[in-house]
Every structure is written in structure tokens, then in C-alpha cells.
């Protein structure tokens, strides 16, 4: 999950973790890490790699915008769609009105930050 520098900073402050403990720079874009054992986000409290395992987001109140909007993502035509990689996508309705704008704005912020490094 791509995150902004401001989101990374907030996560570090609020969790007491170092940014390197929960994110990595991929082609200039900060991205949340997955837990090596569970293959899930480092902030997901779970003991299992099973996609249907119980889990809870430990940073829910301060979760990044990409997490808030997931499973809605942009397709190659910049239309909001449910992510094909989400195993629970059928539990979500069509993207809400205006989701393209939200996702395009988020993408623009993330890309702009990545290109300024």
C-alpha cells in the first residue's frame, strides 16, 4: 500500500516505530511492509497467513488514505474499480460517486512526493 510522507510520519509518531520498520521505498514511493510470517500488513494484528483469518488493524484511527479507500483502486483508464487482487472484493458495492477524484488526488500526491526525492 503506497503512503504519503505525512502518513508515514504520523504512523511513526503515533506507534513509536521507526519508519523503516513499517515501510520501504519502492521506485521513490513509500510503501507499507507486509509481515514476513503472515504476509499481511505489519499493522494487521493476526497470527495467520490465511486470507480469511481474523485480524484487526492496529492503526485504524490513523490508517493511510489508501487503506481507507481500499479495495477501490484506479484502473488503467483512471476509473475507480474494486481491486481484482482483493479476496473480499465481492463484499463491496460499486465505487461510491467521486471515488475517482479521491484516488486521483491521492495518486498525484504520492507520485509528486516520489519524484521530488
TIRO-2110 file (N, C-alpha, C; in Angstrom, 1 decimal):
// TIRO-2110
0.8, -1.2, 0.0, N, 1, A
0.0, 0.0, 0.0, CA, 1, A
0.9, 1.2, 0.0, C, 1, A
0.8, 2.1, -1.0, N, 2, A
1.6, 3.3, -1.1, CA, 2, A
1.1, 4.3, 0.0, C, 2, A
2.0, 5.0, 0.6, N, 3, A
1.6, 6.0, 1.6, CA, 3, A
2.4, 7.3, 1.4, C, 3, A
1.8, 8.4, 1.9, N, 4, A
2.5, 9.7, 1.7, CA, 4, A
3.5, 9.8, 2.9, C, 4, A
4.4, 10.8, 2.7, N, 5, A
5.4, 11.0, 3.7, CA, 5, A
4.8, 11.5, 5.0, C, 5, A
3.7, 12.3, 4.9, N, 6, A
3.0, 12.8, 6.1, CA, 6, A
2.3, 11.6, 6.8, C, 6, A
1.8, 10.7, 6.0, N, 7, A
1.2, 9.5, 6.7, CA, 7, A
2.2, 8.7, 7.4, C, 7, A
3.4, 8.5, 6.8, N, 8, A
4.5, 7.7, 7.4, CA, 8, A
5.0, 8.4, 8.7, C, 8, A
5.1, 9.7, 8.6, N, 9, A
5.5, 10.5, 9.8, CA, 9, A
4.5, 10.3, 10.9, C, 9, A
3.2, 10.4, 10.6, N, 10, A
2.1, 10.3, 11.6, CA, 10, A
2.2, 8.9, 12.2, C, 10, A
2.3, 7.8, 11.3, N, 11, A
2.4, 6.5, 11.8, CA, 11, A
3.6, 6.3, 12.8, C, 11, A
4.7, 6.8, 12.4, N, 12, A
5.9, 6.7, 13.2, CA, 12, A
5.7, 7.4, 14.6, C, 12, A
5.1, 8.6, 14.6, N, 13, A
4.9, 9.3, 15.8, CA, 13, A
3.9, 8.6, 16.7, C, 13, A
2.8, 8.1, 16.2, N, 14, A
1.7, 7.5, 17.0, CA, 14, A
2.0, 6.1, 17.4, C, 14, A
2.9, 5.4, 16.6, N, 15, A
3.2, 4.0, 17.0, CA, 15, A
4.5, 3.8, 17.8, C, 15, A
5.3, 4.9, 17.7, N, 16, A
6.7, 4.8, 18.3, CA, 16, A
7.6, 3.9, 17.4, C, 16, A
7.2, 3.5, 16.3, N, 17, A
8.0, 2.7, 15.4, CA, 17, A
8.9, 3.6, 14.5, C, 17, A
10.0, 3.0, 14.1, N, 18, A
10.8, 3.7, 13.1, CA, 18, A
10.2, 3.5, 11.7, C, 18, A
10.2, 4.5, 10.9, N, 19, A
9.6, 4.4, 9.5, CA, 19, A
10.1, 3.1, 8.8, C, 19, A
11.4, 2.8, 9.0, N, 20, A
12.0, 1.6, 8.3, CA, 20, A
11.4, 0.3, 8.8, C, 20, A
10.7, 0.3, 9.9, N, 21, A
10.1, -0.9, 10.5, CA, 21, A
8.7, -1.2, 9.9, C, 21, A
8.2, -0.2, 9.2, N, 22, A
6.8, -0.4, 8.6, CA, 22, A
6.7, 0.0, 7.1, C, 22, A
7.8, 0.6, 6.6, N, 23, A
7.7, 1.0, 5.2, CA, 23, A
9.0, 0.8, 4.5, C, 23, A
8.9, 0.8, 3.2, N, 24, A
10.1, 0.7, 2.3, CA, 24, A
9.9, 1.6, 1.1, C, 24, A
11.0, 2.1, 0.5, N, 25, A
10.9, 2.9, -0.6, CA, 25, A
11.0, 2.1, -1.9, C, 25, A
10.0, 2.1, -2.7, N, 26, A
10.0, 1.3, -4.0, CA, 26, A
9.9, 2.3, -5.1, C, 26, A
10.9, 2.4, -5.9, N, 27, A
10.9, 3.4, -7.0, CA, 27, A
10.5, 4.8, -6.6, C, 27, A
11.0, 5.2, -5.4, N, 28, A
10.7, 6.5, -4.9, CA, 28, A
9.3, 6.7, -4.2, C, 28, A
8.6, 5.6, -4.1, N, 29, A
7.2, 5.6, -3.5, CA, 29, A
7.3, 4.8, -2.1, C, 29, A
6.9, 5.5, -1.1, N, 30, A
6.9, 4.8, 0.2, CA, 30, A
5.7, 3.8, 0.2, C, 30, A
6.0, 2.6, 0.7, N, 31, A
5.0, 1.5, 0.6, CA, 31, A
5.1, 0.8, 2.0, C, 31, A
3.9, 0.5, 2.5, N, 32, A
3.8, -0.3, 3.7, CA, 32, A
4.4, -1.7, 3.5, C, 32, A
5.0, -2.2, 4.5, N, 33, A
5.6, -3.5, 4.5, CA, 33, A
4.6, -4.5, 4.9, C, 33, A
4.8, -5.8, 4.5, N, 34, A
4.0, -6.9, 5.0, CA, 34, A
4.8, -7.7, 6.0, C, 34, A
4.1, -8.3, 7.0, N, 35, A
4.8, -9.1, 7.9, CA, 35, A
5.3, -10.4, 7.2, C, 35, A
6.5, -10.8, 7.5, N, 36, A
7.1, -11.9, 6.8, CA, 36, A
6.4, -13.2, 7.1, C, 36, A
5.8, -13.3, 8.3, N, 37, A
5.1, -14.6, 8.7, CA, 37, A
3.7, -14.6, 8.2, C, 37, A
2.9, -13.5, 8.3, N, 38, A
1.5, -13.5, 8.0, CA, 38, A
1.2, -13.1, 6.5, C, 38, A
2.2, -12.5, 5.9, N, 39, A
2.1, -11.9, 4.6, CA, 39, A
1.1, -10.8, 4.5, C, 39, A
0.6, -10.3, 5.7, N, 40, A
-0.3, -9.2, 5.8, CA, 40, A
0.4, -7.9, 6.2, C, 40, A
-0.3, -6.8, 6.1, N, 41, A
0.3, -5.5, 6.5, CA, 41, A
0.9, -5.7, 7.9, C, 41, A
2.0, -5.0, 8.2, N, 42, A
2.6, -5.1, 9.5, CA, 42, A
1.7, -4.5, 10.6, C, 42, A
0.7, -3.7, 10.3, N, 43, A
-0.2, -3.2, 11.3, CA, 43, A
-1.4, -4.1, 11.5, C, 43, A
-1.6, -5.2, 10.7, N, 44, A
-2.7, -6.0, 10.9, CA, 44, A
-2.4, -7.0, 12.0, C, 44, A
-3.2, -7.0, 13.1, N, 45, A
-3.0, -7.9, 14.2, CA, 45, A
-3.6, -9.3, 13.9, C, 45, A
-2.8, -10.2, 13.5, N, 46, A
-3.2, -11.6, 13.1, CA, 46, A
-2.0, -12.5, 13.3, C, 46, A
-2.3, -13.8, 13.5, N, 47, A
-1.3, -14.8, 13.7, CA, 47, A
-1.2, -15.7, 12.5, C, 47, A
-2.0, -15.5, 11.5, N, 48, A
-2.2, -16.4, 10.4, CA, 48, A
-2.0, -15.8, 9.0, C, 48, A
-1.4, -16.6, 8.1, N, 49, A
-1.3, -16.1, 6.7, CA, 49, A
-2.5, -16.4, 5.9, C, 49, A
-3.5, -17.1, 6.5, N, 50, A
-4.7, -17.4, 5.8, CA, 50, A
-5.5, -16.2, 5.5, C, 50, A
-5.9, -16.0, 4.2, N, 51, A
-6.5, -14.8, 3.8, CA, 51, A
-7.9, -14.5, 4.5, C, 51, A
-8.5, -15.6, 5.1, N, 52, A
-9.7, -15.4, 5.8, CA, 52, A
-9.5, -15.4, 7.3, C, 52, A
-8.3, -15.3, 7.7, N, 53, A
-8.0, -15.3, 9.2, CA, 53, A
-8.6, -14.0, 9.8, C, 53, A
-8.9, -14.1, 11.1, N, 54, A
-9.3, -12.9, 11.8, CA, 54, A
-8.2, -12.0, 12.0, C, 54, A
-8.4, -10.7, 12.0, N, 55, A
-7.4, -9.7, 12.1, CA, 55, A
-8.0, -8.4, 12.4, C, 55, A
-7.2, -7.5, 13.0, N, 56, A
-7.6, -6.2, 13.3, CA, 56, A
-6.5, -5.2, 13.0, C, 56, A
-6.9, -4.0, 12.4, N, 57, A
-5.9, -3.0, 12.1, CA, 57, A
-5.5, -2.3, 13.4, C, 57, A
-4.2, -2.3, 13.7, N, 58, A
-3.8, -1.7, 14.9, CA, 58, A
-3.6, -0.2, 14.8, C, 58, A
-3.8, 0.4, 13.6, N, 59, A
-3.7, 1.8, 13.4, CA, 59, A
-4.9, 2.4, 12.7, C, 59, A
-6.0, 1.7, 12.9, N, 60, A
-7.3, 2.0, 12.2, CA, 60, A
-7.6, 3.5, 12.3, C, 60, A
-7.5, 4.1, 13.4, N, 61, A
-7.9, 5.5, 13.5, CA, 61, A
-7.0, 6.5, 12.7, C, 61, A
-5.8, 6.0, 12.5, N, 62, A
-4.8, 6.9, 11.7, CA, 62, A
-4.3, 6.2, 10.4, C, 62, A
-5.1, 5.2, 10.0, N, 63, A
-4.7, 4.5, 8.8, CA, 63, A
-4.6, 5.4, 7.6, C, 63, A
-3.6, 5.1, 6.7, N, 64, A
-3.4, 5.9, 5.5, CA, 64, A
-4.7, 6.0, 4.6, C, 64, A
-4.7, 7.0, 3.8, N, 65, A
-5.9, 7.2, 2.9, CA, 65, A
-6.1, 6.0, 1.9, C, 65, A
-5.0, 5.4, 1.4, N, 66, A
-5.1, 4.3, 0.6, CA, 66, A
-5.8, 3.1, 1.3, C, 66, A
-5.6, 2.9, 2.6, N, 67, A
-6.2, 1.9, 3.3, CA, 67, A
-7.7, 2.2, 3.5, C, 67, A
-8.0, 3.5, 3.7, N, 68, A
-9.4, 4.0, 3.9, CA, 68, A
-10.2, 3.7, 2.6, C, 68, A
-9.6, 3.9, 1.5, N, 69, A
-10.4, 3.7, 0.2, CA, 69, A
-10.4, 2.3, -0.4, C, 69, A
-9.5, 1.5, 0.1, N, 70, A
-9.4, 0.1, -0.4, CA, 70, A
-10.7, -0.7, -0.1, C, 70, A
-11.2, -1.5, -1.0, N, 71, A
-10.5, -2.1, -2.2, CA, 71, A
-10.7, -1.3, -3.5, C, 71, A
-11.1, -0.1, -3.4, N, 72, A
-11.2, 0.7, -4.6, CA, 72, A
-9.9, 1.3, -5.1, C, 72, A
-9.5, 1.0, -6.3, N, 73, A
-8.3, 1.4, -6.9, CA, 73, A
-8.6, 2.0, -8.3, C, 73, A
-7.6, 2.6, -8.9, N, 74, A
-7.8, 3.1, -10.3, CA, 74, A
-7.4, 2.0, -11.3, C, 74, A
-8.1, 1.9, -12.4, N, 75, A
-7.7, 1.0, -13.5, CA, 75, A
-6.9, 1.8, -14.4, C, 75, A
-6.5, 1.2, -15.6, N, 76, A
-5.6, 1.9, -16.5, CA, 76, A
-6.3, 3.1, -17.2, C, 76, A
-7.6, 3.2, -17.1, N, 77, A
-8.3, 4.3, -17.7, CA, 77, A
-8.6, 5.4, -16.6, C, 77, A
-8.0, 5.2, -15.4, N, 78, A
-8.3, 6.1, -14.3, CA, 78, A
-9.7, 6.1, -13.8, C, 78, A
-10.4, 4.9, -13.9, N, 79, A
-11.7, 4.7, -13.4, CA, 79, A
-11.6, 4.0, -12.1, C, 79, A
-12.4, 4.3, -11.1, N, 80, A
-12.4, 3.6, -9.8, CA, 80, A
-13.0, 2.2, -10.0, C, 80, A
-12.3, 1.2, -9.6, N, 81, A
-12.8, -0.2, -9.6, CA, 81, A
-12.5, -0.9, -8.4, C, 81, A
-13.1, -2.1, -8.1, N, 82, A
-12.7, -2.9, -7.0, CA, 82, A
-11.4, -3.7, -7.4, C, 82, A
-10.4, -3.7, -6.6, N, 83, A
-9.2, -4.3, -6.9, CA, 83, A
-9.4, -5.8, -7.1, C, 83, A
-8.9, -6.3, -8.2, N, 84, A
-9.0, -7.7, -8.6, CA, 84, A
-8.2, -8.6, -7.6, C, 84, A
-7.2, -8.0, -7.0, N, 85, A
-6.4, -8.8, -6.0, CA, 85, A
-7.0, -8.9, -4.6, C, 85, A
-8.1, -8.2, -4.4, N, 86, A
-8.7, -8.3, -3.1, CA, 86, A
-9.6, -9.5, -3.0, C, 86, A
-9.3, -10.4, -2.0, N, 87, A
-10.1, -11.6, -1.9, CA, 87, A
-11.5, -11.4, -1.4, C, 87, A
-11.8, -10.2, -0.9, N, 88, A
-13.1, -9.9, -0.4, CA, 88, A
-13.8, -8.8, -1.2, C, 88, A
-13.4, -8.6, -2.4, N, 89, A
-14.0, -7.6, -3.3, CA, 89, A
-15.5, -7.7, -3.5, C, 89, A
-16.0, -9.0, -3.5, N, 90, A
-17.4, -9.2, -3.7, CA, 90, A
-18.3, -8.7, -2.5, C, 90, A
-17.7, -8.4, -1.4, N, 91, A
-18.4, -7.9, -0.3, CA, 91, A
-18.6, -6.4, -0.3, C, 91, A
-18.1, -5.7, -1.4, N, 92, A
-18.1, -4.3, -1.5, CA, 92, A
-19.0, -4.0, -2.8, C, 92, A
-19.7, -2.9, -2.7, N, 93, A
-20.5, -2.5, -3.8, CA, 93, A
-19.7, -1.7, -4.8, C, 93, A
-20.3, -1.2, -5.8, N, 94, A
-19.6, -0.4, -6.8, CA, 94, A
-18.9, 0.8, -6.1, C, 94, A
-17.9, 1.3, -6.7, N, 95, A
-17.2, 2.5, -6.1, CA, 95, A
-18.2, 3.7, -5.9, C, 95, A
-18.1, 4.3, -4.7, N, 96, A
-19.0, 5.4, -4.5, CA, 96, A
-18.7, 6.6, -5.5, C, 96, A
-19.7, 7.4, -5.7, N, 97, A
-19.5, 8.6, -6.6, CA, 97, A
-18.4, 9.4, -6.0, C, 97, A
-17.6, 9.9, -6.9, N, 98, A
-16.4, 10.8, -6.6, CA, 98, A
-15.2, 10.0, -6.2, C, 98, A
-15.2, 8.7, -6.1, N, 99, A
-14.0, 7.9, -5.7, CA, 99, A
-12.9, 8.1, -6.7, C, 99, A
-13.1, 8.3, -8.0, N, 100, A
-12.0, 8.5, -8.9, CA, 100, A
-11.3, 9.8, -8.5, C, 100, A
-12.0, 10.8, -8.1, N, 101, A
-11.3, 12.1, -7.8, CA, 101, A
-10.5, 11.9, -6.5, C, 101, A
-11.0, 11.2, -5.5, N, 102, A
-10.2, 10.9, -4.3, CA, 102, A
-9.0, 10.1, -4.6, C, 102, A
-9.1, 9.1, -5.4, N, 103, A
-7.9, 8.2, -5.8, CA, 103, A
-6.9, 9.0, -6.7, C, 103, A
-7.4, 9.8, -7.6, N, 104, A
-6.5, 10.5, -8.5, CA, 104, A
-5.7, 11.5, -7.6, C, 104, A
-6.4, 12.2, -6.7, N, 105, A
-5.7, 13.2, -5.8, CA, 105, A
-4.6, 12.5, -5.0, C, 105, A
-5.0, 11.3, -4.4, N, 106, A
-4.0, 10.6, -3.6, CA, 106, A
-2.8, 10.1, -4.5, C, 106, A
-3.1, 9.6, -5.6, N, 107, A
-2.1, 9.2, -6.5, CA, 107, A
-1.1, 10.3, -6.9, C, 107, A
-1.7, 11.4, -7.2, N, 108, A
-0.9, 12.6, -7.5, CA, 108, A
0.0, 13.0, -6.4, C, 108, A
-0.5, 13.0, -5.2, N, 109, A
0.3, 13.4, -4.0, CA, 109, A
1.5, 12.4, -3.8, C, 109, A
1.2, 11.1, -4.0, N, 110, A
2.2, 10.1, -3.8, CA, 110, A
3.3, 10.2, -4.9, C, 110, A
2.8, 10.3, -6.1, N, 111, A
3.8, 10.4, -7.2, CA, 111, A
4.6, 11.7, -7.1, C, 111, A
4.0, 12.8, -6.8, N, 112, A
4.7, 14.1, -6.7, CA, 112, A
5.8, 13.9, -5.6, C, 112, A
5.5, 13.3, -4.5, N, 113, A
6.5, 13.1, -3.4, CA, 113, A
7.6, 12.2, -3.9, C, 113, A
7.3, 11.2, -4.6, N, 114, A
8.3, 10.2, -5.1, CA, 114, A
9.2, 10.9, -6.1, C, 114, A
8.7, 11.8, -6.9, N, 115, A
9.5, 12.4, -7.9, CA, 115, A
10.4, 13.6, -7.3, C, 115, A
10.1, 14.0, -6.1, N, 116, A
10.8, 15.1, -5.5, CA, 116, A
12.0, 14.6, -4.7, C, 116, A
12.2, 13.3, -4.6, N, 117, A
13.3, 12.7, -3.9, CA, 117, A
14.6, 12.8, -4.7, C, 117, A
END
